[in-house]
Amino acid sequence: MLFLLAGLWALISGLLDLAAARAAYAGAFPDFDWNRDWTIVALSAEFTIALIPIAWILLAARPFARWMVSALGLWKIWWLVAGGPGAWLQAGLIALSIALLFTRSASRYFRRS
């Protein structure tokens, strides 16, 4: 659920401040001509990609999904923290999500499937 919250946070904050999101994308991908429409498309694509780990955990419920989501989450945290201080909340939510994947109740859930 926290992955969903982190994804929604990124989407909503980006949509509320399109100029900052556009500048962030332009900094990450300078060869692309970023405009308002492409920024909205990129924000929506990032949100959709954030839903993939949720589907892996809820639908697949395999140990592989837990480790893959953890690896992708750690990469996302590193990318967010390198991006600046404004992303600390989102990085914190992702870190908490990863930690919750390794609780006893989560382990029982993965064993049951």
Order of alpha helices (4+ residues) and beta strands (2+ residues): alpha-alpha-alpha-alpha-alpha-alpha
